[in-house]
Amino acid sequence: MTEGLKTVEGQIASINSEKRLLAIENRDGIIFYSVSWLQPQDPKIQKLKVGYYVKPTVEVKGDSSGRLIDLPYCERPADWPKSNKGTGNWQPKRPRVTIAATVNLTNYENIKVEVKGNSPEECMKIMVDTLNGFATNPLYSTTRDMVQSYMRRVLNQGGS
């Protein structure tokens, strides 16, 4: 890279405020490293976040380093490829569902069950199987009846 002033167009890939270093990724995914800035530029840099589109003017000092001269705010061009960096409308690949139940028993006793899964149907099946596993001993038929009553009332399930 030739030395002198250069406009580096791209997205902010990383910001290191302690070392005052900024990494900018161009359209092709190549990162222009080690763009440093001076202390008077701190307030402007603190407003930036990873993923912001910028078009700074840099005084190039070597292969992949330089000192920041100017950093105007810019809008991302319509043809610029989007990435998942920074904040935005990010959604997890698989939404998770959580279902929790508390069965109140006598004498301040409770059975608490929490199930996490990929769908409500999957969670309900696991919840029913788990609750059916409680109080299977014939000596605890009262507790079993309370659990089955809860399942009929709340989970719309018949007892087994």
Rosetta constraint file for C-alpha pairs under 8 A:
AtomPair CA 1 CA 60 HARMONIC 7.90 0.50
AtomPair CA 1 CA 62 HARMONIC 6.66 0.50
AtomPair CA 1 CA 63 HARMONIC 5.31 0.50
AtomPair CA 1 CA 64 HARMONIC 7.52 0.50
AtomPair CA 2 CA 60 HARMONIC 7.26 0.50
AtomPair CA 2 CA 62 HARMONIC 7.41 0.50
AtomPair CA 2 CA 63 HARMONIC 7.89 0.50
AtomPair CA 3 CA 59 HARMONIC 7.34 0.50
AtomPair CA 3 CA 60 HARMONIC 4.96 0.50
AtomPair CA 3 CA 61 HARMONIC 5.62 0.50
AtomPair CA 3 CA 62 HARMONIC 6.54 0.50
AtomPair CA 4 CA 59 HARMONIC 5.41 0.50
AtomPair CA 4 CA 60 HARMONIC 5.29 0.50
AtomPair CA 4 CA 61 HARMONIC 7.33 0.50
AtomPair CA 5 CA 57 HARMONIC 6.66 0.50
AtomPair CA 5 CA 58 HARMONIC 5.61 0.50
AtomPair CA 5 CA 59 HARMONIC 4.48 0.50
AtomPair CA 5 CA 60 HARMONIC 6.07 0.50
AtomPair CA 6 CA 57 HARMONIC 5.61 0.50
AtomPair CA 6 CA 58 HARMONIC 5.29 0.50
AtomPair CA 6 CA 59 HARMONIC 6.34 0.50
AtomPair CA 6 CA 60 HARMONIC 6.73 0.50
AtomPair CA 7 CA 55 HARMONIC 6.37 0.50
AtomPair CA 7 CA 56 HARMONIC 5.66 0.50
AtomPair CA 7 CA 57 HARMONIC 4.40 0.50
AtomPair CA 7 CA 58 HARMONIC 6.13 0.50
AtomPair CA 8 CA 24 HARMONIC 7.75 0.50
AtomPair CA 8 CA 26 HARMONIC 7.74 0.50
AtomPair CA 8 CA 32 HARMONIC 8.00 0.50
AtomPair CA 8 CA 55 HARMONIC 5.60 0.50
AtomPair CA 8 CA 56 HARMONIC 5.63 0.50
AtomPair CA 8 CA 57 HARMONIC 6.36 0.50
AtomPair CA 8 CA 58 HARMONIC 6.99 0.50
AtomPair CA 9 CA 24 HARMONIC 7.88 0.50
AtomPair CA 9 CA 26 HARMONIC 6.15 0.50
AtomPair CA 9 CA 27 HARMONIC 7.98 0.50
AtomPair CA 9 CA 53 HARMONIC 7.79 0.50
AtomPair CA 9 CA 54 HARMONIC 6.09 0.50
AtomPair CA 9 CA 55 HARMONIC 4.41 0.50
AtomPair CA 9 CA 56 HARMONIC 6.83 0.50
AtomPair CA 10 CA 24 HARMONIC 5.87 0.50
AtomPair CA 10 CA 25 HARMONIC 5.28 0.50
AtomPair CA 10 CA 26 HARMONIC 4.34 0.50
AtomPair CA 10 CA 27 HARMONIC 6.28 0.50
AtomPair CA 10 CA 53 HARMONIC 5.62 0.50
AtomPair CA 10 CA 54 HARMONIC 5.64 0.50
AtomPair CA 10 CA 55 HARMONIC 6.43 0.50
AtomPair CA 11 CA 24 HARMONIC 5.48 0.50
AtomPair CA 11 CA 25 HARMONIC 5.21 0.50
AtomPair CA 11 CA 26 HARMONIC 6.50 0.50
AtomPair CA 11 CA 50 HARMONIC 7.51 0.50
AtomPair CA 11 CA 51 HARMONIC 5.40 0.50
AtomPair CA 11 CA 52 HARMONIC 5.40 0.50
AtomPair CA 11 CA 53 HARMONIC 4.34 0.50
AtomPair CA 11 CA 54 HARMONIC 5.93 0.50
AtomPair CA 12 CA 22 HARMONIC 7.28 0.50
AtomPair CA 12 CA 23 HARMONIC 6.02 0.50
AtomPair CA 12 CA 24 HARMONIC 4.57 0.50
AtomPair CA 12 CA 25 HARMONIC 6.23 0.50
AtomPair CA 12 CA 49 HARMONIC 7.18 0.50
AtomPair CA 12 CA 50 HARMONIC 5.03 0.50
AtomPair CA 12 CA 51 HARMONIC 5.15 0.50
AtomPair CA 12 CA 52 HARMONIC 5.55 0.50
AtomPair CA 12 CA 53 HARMONIC 6.47 0.50
AtomPair CA 12 CA 54 HARMONIC 7.04 0.50
AtomPair CA 13 CA 22 HARMONIC 7.73 0.50
AtomPair CA 13 CA 23 HARMONIC 5.28 0.50
AtomPair CA 13 CA 24 HARMONIC 5.21 0.50
AtomPair CA 13 CA 25 HARMONIC 5.73 0.50
AtomPair CA 13 CA 31 HARMONIC 7.48 0.50
AtomPair CA 13 CA 50 HARMONIC 5.60 0.50
AtomPair CA 13 CA 51 HARMONIC 6.35 0.50
AtomPair CA 13 CA 85 HARMONIC 7.74 0.50
AtomPair CA 14 CA 22 HARMONIC 5.93 0.50
AtomPair CA 14 CA 23 HARMONIC 5.15 0.50
AtomPair CA 14 CA 24 HARMONIC 7.23 0.50
AtomPair CA 14 CA 50 HARMONIC 5.72 0.50
AtomPair CA 15 CA 20 HARMONIC 7.65 0.50
AtomPair CA 15 CA 21 HARMONIC 6.10 0.50
AtomPair CA 15 CA 22 HARMONIC 4.76 0.50
AtomPair CA 15 CA 23 HARMONIC 6.55 0.50
AtomPair CA 15 CA 49 HARMONIC 7.63 0.50
AtomPair CA 15 CA 50 HARMONIC 7.03 0.50
AtomPair CA 16 CA 20 HARMONIC 5.61 0.50
AtomPair CA 16 CA 21 HARMONIC 5.13 0.50
AtomPair CA 16 CA 22 HARMONIC 6.34 0.50
AtomPair CA 17 CA 21 HARMONIC 6.64 0.50
AtomPair CA 17 CA 46 HARMONIC 7.84 0.50
AtomPair CA 20 CA 36 HARMONIC 5.47 0.50
AtomPair CA 20 CA 37 HARMONIC 5.80 0.50
AtomPair CA 20 CA 38 HARMONIC 7.45 0.50
AtomPair CA 21 CA 34 HARMONIC 5.48 0.50
AtomPair CA 21 CA 35 HARMONIC 5.46 0.50
AtomPair CA 21 CA 36 HARMONIC 4.57 0.50
AtomPair CA 21 CA 37 HARMONIC 6.88 0.50
AtomPair CA 22 CA 33 HARMONIC 6.97 0.50
AtomPair CA 22 CA 34 HARMONIC 5.93 0.50
AtomPair CA 22 CA 35 HARMONIC 4.95 0.50
AtomPair CA 22 CA 36 HARMONIC 6.21 0.50
AtomPair CA 23 CA 31 HARMONIC 6.48 0.50
AtomPair CA 23 CA 32 HARMONIC 5.87 0.50
AtomPair CA 23 CA 33 HARMONIC 4.72 0.50
AtomPair CA 23 CA 34 HARMONIC 6.01 0.50
AtomPair CA 23 CA 35 HARMONIC 6.27 0.50
AtomPair CA 24 CA 31 HARMONIC 5.44 0.50
AtomPair CA 24 CA 32 HARMONIC 5.21 0.50
AtomPair CA 24 CA 33 HARMONIC 6.61 0.50
AtomPair CA 24 CA 35 HARMONIC 7.99 0.50
AtomPair CA 25 CA 29 HARMONIC 5.60 0.50
AtomPair CA 25 CA 30 HARMONIC 5.40 0.50
AtomPair CA 25 CA 31 HARMONIC 4.07 0.50
AtomPair CA 25 CA 32 HARMONIC 6.09 0.50
AtomPair CA 26 CA 30 HARMONIC 5.45 0.50
AtomPair CA 26 CA 31 HARMONIC 6.22 0.50
AtomPair CA 26 CA 32 HARMONIC 7.48 0.50
AtomPair CA 27 CA 80 HARMONIC 6.92 0.50
AtomPair CA 27 CA 81 HARMONIC 7.09 0.50
AtomPair CA 32 CA 64 HARMONIC 5.75 0.50
AtomPair CA 32 CA 65 HARMONIC 7.25 0.50
AtomPair CA 33 CA 64 HARMONIC 5.43 0.50
AtomPair CA 33 CA 65 HARMONIC 5.75 0.50
AtomPair CA 34 CA 64 HARMONIC 6.65 0.50
AtomPair CA 34 CA 65 HARMONIC 4.62 0.50
AtomPair CA 34 CA 66 HARMONIC 6.32 0.50
AtomPair CA 35 CA 58 HARMONIC 7.35 0.50
AtomPair CA 35 CA 65 HARMONIC 5.61 0.50
AtomPair CA 35 CA 66 HARMONIC 4.86 0.50
AtomPair CA 35 CA 67 HARMONIC 5.39 0.50
AtomPair CA 35 CA 68 HARMONIC 6.08 0.50
AtomPair CA 36 CA 65 HARMONIC 7.83 0.50
AtomPair CA 36 CA 66 HARMONIC 6.30 0.50
AtomPair CA 36 CA 67 HARMONIC 4.76 0.50
AtomPair CA 36 CA 68 HARMONIC 5.82 0.50
AtomPair CA 37 CA 41 HARMONIC 6.48 0.50
AtomPair CA 37 CA 42 HARMONIC 7.79 0.50
AtomPair CA 37 CA 67 HARMONIC 5.72 0.50
AtomPair CA 37 CA 68 HARMONIC 5.07 0.50
AtomPair CA 37 CA 69 HARMONIC 7.71 0.50
AtomPair CA 38 CA 42 HARMONIC 7.21 0.50
AtomPair CA 38 CA 68 HARMONIC 7.80 0.50
AtomPair CA 41 CA 45 HARMONIC 6.38 0.50
AtomPair CA 42 CA 46 HARMONIC 6.05 0.50
AtomPair CA 43 CA 47 HARMONIC 6.90 0.50
AtomPair CA 44 CA 48 HARMONIC 7.28 0.50
AtomPair CA 48 CA 52 HARMONIC 6.80 0.50
AtomPair CA 49 CA 86 HARMONIC 6.65 0.50
AtomPair CA 50 CA 85 HARMONIC 6.40 0.50
AtomPair CA 50 CA 86 HARMONIC 4.80 0.50
AtomPair CA 50 CA 87 HARMONIC 7.93 0.50
AtomPair CA 51 CA 83 HARMONIC 7.65 0.50
AtomPair CA 51 CA 84 HARMONIC 7.92 0.50
AtomPair CA 51 CA 85 HARMONIC 5.05 0.50
AtomPair CA 51 CA 86 HARMONIC 4.65 0.50
AtomPair CA 51 CA 87 HARMONIC 7.43 0.50
AtomPair CA 52 CA 86 HARMONIC 7.55 0.50
AtomPair CA 53 CA 74 HARMONIC 6.47 0.50
AtomPair CA 53 CA 75 HARMONIC 6.61 0.50
AtomPair CA 53 CA 76 HARMONIC 5.58 0.50
AtomPair CA 54 CA 71 HARMONIC 7.16 0.50
AtomPair CA 54 CA 72 HARMONIC 7.10 0.50
AtomPair CA 54 CA 73 HARMONIC 6.32 0.50
AtomPair CA 54 CA 74 HARMONIC 5.73 0.50
AtomPair CA 54 CA 75 HARMONIC 7.87 0.50
AtomPair CA 55 CA 71 HARMONIC 6.56 0.50
AtomPair CA 55 CA 72 HARMONIC 6.57 0.50
AtomPair CA 55 CA 73 HARMONIC 7.53 0.50
AtomPair CA 55 CA 74 HARMONIC 6.78 0.50
AtomPair CA 56 CA 68 HARMONIC 7.05 0.50
AtomPair CA 56 CA 69 HARMONIC 7.39 0.50
AtomPair CA 56 CA 70 HARMONIC 5.53 0.50
AtomPair CA 56 CA 71 HARMONIC 4.33 0.50
AtomPair CA 56 CA 72 HARMONIC 6.38 0.50
AtomPair CA 57 CA 68 HARMONIC 6.30 0.50
AtomPair CA 57 CA 69 HARMONIC 5.46 0.50
AtomPair CA 57 CA 70 HARMONIC 5.06 0.50
AtomPair CA 57 CA 71 HARMONIC 6.47 0.50
AtomPair CA 58 CA 66 HARMONIC 5.85 0.50
AtomPair CA 58 CA 67 HARMONIC 5.48 0.50
AtomPair CA 58 CA 68 HARMONIC 4.62 0.50
AtomPair CA 58 CA 69 HARMONIC 5.38 0.50
AtomPair CA 58 CA 70 HARMONIC 7.16 0.50
AtomPair CA 59 CA 66 HARMONIC 5.27 0.50
AtomPair CA 59 CA 67 HARMONIC 5.13 0.50
AtomPair CA 59 CA 68 HARMONIC 6.41 0.50
AtomPair CA 59 CA 69 HARMONIC 6.57 0.50
AtomPair CA 60 CA 64 HARMONIC 7.78 0.50
AtomPair CA 60 CA 65 HARMONIC 6.15 0.50
AtomPair CA 60 CA 66 HARMONIC 4.24 0.50
AtomPair CA 60 CA 67 HARMONIC 6.66 0.50
AtomPair CA 61 CA 65 HARMONIC 5.83 0.50
AtomPair CA 61 CA 66 HARMONIC 5.07 0.50
AtomPair CA 61 CA 67 HARMONIC 7.61 0.50
AtomPair CA 62 CA 66 HARMONIC 7.10 0.50
AtomPair CA 76 CA 80 HARMONIC 6.57 0.50
AtomPair CA 84 CA 90 HARMONIC 7.24 0.50
AtomPair CA 94 CA 118 HARMONIC 7.04 0.50
AtomPair CA 95 CA 118 HARMONIC 6.40 0.50
AtomPair CA 96 CA 116 HARMONIC 6.79 0.50
AtomPair CA 96 CA 117 HARMONIC 5.74 0.50
AtomPair CA 96 CA 118 HARMONIC 4.95 0.50
AtomPair CA 96 CA 119 HARMONIC 7.03 0.50
AtomPair CA 97 CA 116 HARMONIC 5.55 0.50
AtomPair CA 97 CA 117 HARMONIC 5.31 0.50
AtomPair CA 97 CA 118 HARMONIC 5.79 0.50
AtomPair CA 97 CA 119 HARMONIC 5.88 0.50
AtomPair CA 97 CA 120 HARMONIC 6.27 0.50
AtomPair CA 97 CA 123 HARMONIC 7.36 0.50
AtomPair CA 98 CA 114 HARMONIC 6.99 0.50
AtomPair CA 98 CA 115 HARMONIC 5.62 0.50
AtomPair CA 98 CA 116 HARMONIC 4.39 0.50
AtomPair CA 98 CA 117 HARMONIC 6.56 0.50
AtomPair CA 98 CA 120 HARMONIC 7.96 0.50
AtomPair CA 98 CA 123 HARMONIC 7.24 0.50
AtomPair CA 99 CA 114 HARMONIC 5.76 0.50
AtomPair CA 99 CA 115 HARMONIC 5.29 0.50
AtomPair CA 99 CA 116 HARMONIC 6.51 0.50
AtomPair CA 99 CA 120 HARMONIC 7.82 0.50
AtomPair CA 99 CA 123 HARMONIC 6.54 0.50
AtomPair CA 99 CA 124 HARMONIC 7.66 0.50
AtomPair CA 99 CA 127 HARMONIC 7.98 0.50
AtomPair CA 100 CA 112 HARMONIC 7.43 0.50
AtomPair CA 100 CA 113 HARMONIC 5.64 0.50
AtomPair CA 100 CA 114 HARMONIC 4.11 0.50
AtomPair CA 100 CA 115 HARMONIC 6.20 0.50
AtomPair CA 101 CA 112 HARMONIC 5.77 0.50
AtomPair CA 101 CA 113 HARMONIC 5.28 0.50
AtomPair CA 101 CA 114 HARMONIC 6.38 0.50
AtomPair CA 102 CA 110 HARMONIC 6.47 0.50
AtomPair CA 102 CA 111 HARMONIC 5.56 0.50
AtomPair CA 102 CA 112 HARMONIC 4.41 0.50
AtomPair CA 102 CA 113 HARMONIC 6.46 0.50
AtomPair CA 103 CA 110 HARMONIC 5.54 0.50
AtomPair CA 103 CA 111 HARMONIC 5.03 0.50
AtomPair CA 103 CA 112 HARMONIC 6.45 0.50
AtomPair CA 103 CA 146 HARMONIC 7.86 0.50
AtomPair CA 103 CA 147 HARMONIC 6.60 0.50
AtomPair CA 103 CA 150 HARMONIC 6.62 0.50
AtomPair CA 104 CA 108 HARMONIC 7.54 0.50
AtomPair CA 104 CA 109 HARMONIC 6.35 0.50
AtomPair CA 104 CA 110 HARMONIC 4.64 0.50
AtomPair CA 104 CA 111 HARMONIC 6.64 0.50
AtomPair CA 105 CA 109 HARMONIC 5.02 0.50
AtomPair CA 105 CA 110 HARMONIC 5.38 0.50
AtomPair CA 105 CA 111 HARMONIC 7.55 0.50
AtomPair CA 105 CA 143 HARMONIC 7.07 0.50
AtomPair CA 105 CA 146 HARMONIC 6.88 0.50
AtomPair CA 113 CA 127 HARMONIC 7.41 0.50
AtomPair CA 113 CA 130 HARMONIC 7.98 0.50
AtomPair CA 114 CA 127 HARMONIC 7.78 0.50
AtomPair CA 115 CA 123 HARMONIC 5.87 0.50
AtomPair CA 115 CA 126 HARMONIC 7.07 0.50
AtomPair CA 115 CA 127 HARMONIC 6.47 0.50
AtomPair CA 116 CA 123 HARMONIC 6.23 0.50
AtomPair CA 117 CA 122 HARMONIC 6.23 0.50
AtomPair CA 117 CA 123 HARMONIC 5.48 0.50
AtomPair CA 118 CA 122 HARMONIC 6.86 0.50
AtomPair CA 118 CA 123 HARMONIC 7.68 0.50
AtomPair CA 119 CA 123 HARMONIC 6.38 0.50
AtomPair CA 120 CA 124 HARMONIC 6.07 0.50
AtomPair CA 121 CA 125 HARMONIC 6.26 0.50
AtomPair CA 122 CA 126 HARMONIC 6.37 0.50
AtomPair CA 123 CA 127 HARMONIC 5.99 0.50
AtomPair CA 124 CA 128 HARMONIC 6.07 0.50
AtomPair CA 125 CA 129 HARMONIC 6.14 0.50
AtomPair CA 126 CA 130 HARMONIC 5.99 0.50
AtomPair CA 127 CA 131 HARMONIC 6.15 0.50
AtomPair CA 128 CA 132 HARMONIC 6.00 0.50
AtomPair CA 128 CA 151 HARMONIC 7.59 0.50
AtomPair CA 128 CA 157 HARMONIC 7.86 0.50
AtomPair CA 129 CA 133 HARMONIC 6.41 0.50
AtomPair CA 130 CA 134 HARMONIC 7.15 0.50
AtomPair CA 131 CA 147 HARMONIC 6.95 0.50
AtomPair CA 132 CA 136 HARMONIC 7.89 0.50
AtomPair CA 132 CA 147 HARMONIC 7.88 0.50
AtomPair CA 132 CA 148 HARMONIC 7.72 0.50
AtomPair CA 132 CA 160 HARMONIC 7.32 0.50
AtomPair CA 134 CA 144 HARMONIC 6.97 0.50
AtomPair CA 134 CA 147 HARMONIC 7.76 0.50
AtomPair CA 135 CA 140 HARMONIC 5.89 0.50
AtomPair CA 135 CA 141 HARMONIC 7.13 0.50
AtomPair CA 135 CA 143 HARMONIC 6.21 0.50
AtomPair CA 135 CA 144 HARMONIC 5.10 0.50
AtomPair CA 136 CA 140 HARMONIC 7.34 0.50
AtomPair CA 136 CA 141 HARMONIC 7.84 0.50
AtomPair CA 136 CA 144 HARMONIC 6.89 0.50
AtomPair CA 137 CA 141 HARMONIC 7.30 0.50
AtomPair CA 140 CA 144 HARMONIC 6.35 0.50
AtomPair CA 141 CA 145 HARMONIC 5.99 0.50
AtomPair CA 142 CA 146 HARMONIC 6.39 0.50
AtomPair CA 143 CA 147 HARMONIC 6.33 0.50
AtomPair CA 144 CA 148 HARMONIC 6.13 0.50
AtomPair CA 145 CA 149 HARMONIC 5.94 0.50
AtomPair CA 146 CA 150 HARMONIC 6.18 0.50
AtomPair CA 147 CA 151 HARMONIC 6.32 0.50
AtomPair CA 148 CA 152 HARMONIC 6.24 0.50
AtomPair CA 148 CA 158 HARMONIC 7.39 0.50
AtomPair CA 148 CA 159 HARMONIC 5.09 0.50
AtomPair CA 148 CA 160 HARMONIC 7.73 0.50
AtomPair CA 149 CA 153 HARMONIC 6.17 0.50
AtomPair CA 149 CA 159 HARMONIC 7.57 0.50
AtomPair CA 150 CA 154 HARMONIC 5.75 0.50
AtomPair CA 150 CA 155 HARMONIC 7.34 0.50
AtomPair CA 151 CA 155 HARMONIC 4.81 0.50
AtomPair CA 151 CA 156 HARMONIC 6.19 0.50
AtomPair CA 151 CA 157 HARMONIC 5.37 0.50
AtomPair CA 151 CA 158 HARMONIC 7.03 0.50
AtomPair CA 151 CA 159 HARMONIC 7.23 0.50
AtomPair CA 152 CA 156 HARMONIC 4.74 0.50
AtomPair CA 152 CA 157 HARMONIC 4.70 0.50
AtomPair CA 152 CA 158 HARMONIC 5.45 0.50
AtomPair CA 152 CA 159 HARMONIC 6.92 0.50
AtomPair CA 153 CA 157 HARMONIC 7.74 0.50
